[in-house]
């Protein structure tokens, strides 16, 4: 096995000091997973 899943409890996560997020689009879209969905031919691309 390559590695084990490391879990964290809620208190540890709440107390964590995180770096500010990076933006894909300044002050609008934070880097990470985003899904843009809608009906066909509605200008999503």
Backbone as JSON, one array per atom type, in Angstrom:
{
  "sequence": "XXXXXXXXXXXXXXXXXXXXXXXXXXXXXXXXXXXXXXXXXXXXX",
  "N": [[0.84, -1.18, 0.0], [0.56, 2.2, -0.85], [0.22, 4.42, 0.84], [-1.34, 5.55, 3.87], [-4.59, 6.78, 4.64], [-4.82, 9.88, 6.14], [-6.52, 11.0, 8.84], [-8.4, 13.7, 10.39], [-9.61, 15.22, 13.32], [-12.53, 17.24, 14.12], [-11.93, 19.38, 15.9], [-9.14, 19.71, 15.64], [-9.03, 20.47, 12.95], [-10.54, 22.84, 13.03], [-8.87, 24.42, 14.62], [-6.66, 24.73, 13.05], [-4.19, 26.63, 11.32], [-4.46, 28.08, 8.33], [-3.1, 28.67, 5.06], [-3.85, 31.56, 3.05], [-6.24, 31.25, 0.38], [-5.4, 30.6, -3.09], [-6.24, 32.4, -6.04], [-8.01, 31.61, -9.0], [-9.4, 33.27, -10.67], [-9.12, 36.54, -9.99], [-10.26, 37.54, -6.82], [-12.68, 36.22, -7.2], [-12.88, 33.45, -8.09], [-11.79, 30.81, -6.38], [-8.86, 28.75, -6.32], [-9.1, 25.28, -7.02], [-11.45, 22.58, -6.96], [-14.1, 23.04, -9.14], [-17.33, 23.03, -10.5], [-18.97, 23.78, -13.4], [-22.11, 23.99, -14.47], [-25.03, 23.51, -16.5], [-27.86, 24.0, -18.66], [-27.75, 22.74, -22.07], [-26.12, 24.73, -24.58], [-26.06, 27.23, -23.27], [-23.98, 28.99, -22.89], [-21.72, 28.19, -21.29], [-19.03, 27.69, -21.78]],
  "CA": [[0.0, 0.0, 0.0], [1.39, 3.4, -1.0], [0.1, 5.29, 2.01], [-2.61, 5.46, 4.58], [-5.38, 8.0, 4.72], [-4.63, 10.57, 7.41], [-7.76, 11.66, 9.24], [-8.26, 14.78, 11.36], [-10.89, 15.47, 13.99], [-13.07, 18.58, 13.88], [-11.23, 20.38, 16.71], [-7.84, 19.95, 15.0], [-9.29, 21.21, 11.72], [-10.98, 24.19, 13.4], [-7.74, 25.15, 15.19], [-5.56, 24.79, 12.08], [-3.9, 27.91, 10.67], [-4.36, 27.76, 6.91], [-2.65, 29.73, 4.15], [-4.96, 32.1, 2.28], [-6.39, 30.53, -0.89], [-5.0, 31.23, -4.34], [-7.4, 32.66, -6.89], [-7.91, 31.36, -10.43], [-9.88, 34.56, -11.17], [-8.91, 37.4, -8.82], [-11.38, 37.88, -5.94], [-13.93, 35.62, -7.66], [-12.87, 31.99, -8.18], [-10.66, 30.25, -5.63], [-8.3, 27.55, -6.94], [-9.61, 24.02, -6.48], [-12.42, 21.9, -7.8], [-15.34, 23.76, -9.39], [-18.13, 22.45, -11.58], [-19.84, 24.75, -14.06], [-23.13, 23.15, -15.1], [-26.23, 24.19, -16.95], [-28.5, 23.43, -19.85], [-26.95, 22.86, -23.29], [-26.16, 25.97, -25.37], [-26.32, 28.4, -22.44], [-22.78, 29.81, -22.76], [-20.86, 27.79, -20.17], [-17.61, 27.57, -22.13]],
  "C": [[0.89, 1.24, 0.0], [1.35, 4.3, 0.23], [-1.26, 5.15, 2.64], [-3.29, 6.82, 4.58], [-5.18, 8.62, 6.1], [-5.91, 11.33, 7.74], [-7.48, 12.73, 10.29], [-9.62, 14.98, 12.03], [-11.28, 16.94, 13.8], [-12.33, 19.66, 14.66], [-9.89, 20.73, 16.08], [-8.02, 20.78, 13.74], [-9.7, 22.65, 12.03], [-9.83, 25.04, 13.93], [-6.59, 25.35, 14.21], [-5.42, 26.21, 11.51], [-3.61, 27.59, 9.21], [-3.83, 28.95, 6.13], [-3.87, 30.28, 3.42], [-5.05, 31.39, 0.92], [-5.82, 31.31, -2.06], [-6.24, 31.4, -5.21], [-7.09, 32.33, -8.34], [-8.36, 32.61, -11.18], [-9.9, 35.48, -9.95], [-10.22, 37.8, -8.13], [-12.72, 37.27, -6.37], [-13.92, 34.1, -7.55], [-11.61, 31.46, -7.52], [-10.17, 28.99, -6.34], [-8.82, 26.31, -6.25], [-10.59, 23.41, -7.47], [-13.69, 22.73, -7.91], [-16.04, 23.08, -10.55], [-19.05, 23.54, -12.11], [-20.85, 23.94, -14.86], [-24.32, 24.0, -15.52], [-26.78, 23.5, -18.18], [-27.59, 23.6, -21.07], [-27.17, 24.23, -23.96], [-26.5, 27.21, -24.54], [-25.07, 29.21, -22.14], [-21.87, 29.47, -21.6], [-19.37, 27.8, -20.53], [-16.93, 28.89, -22.36]]
}
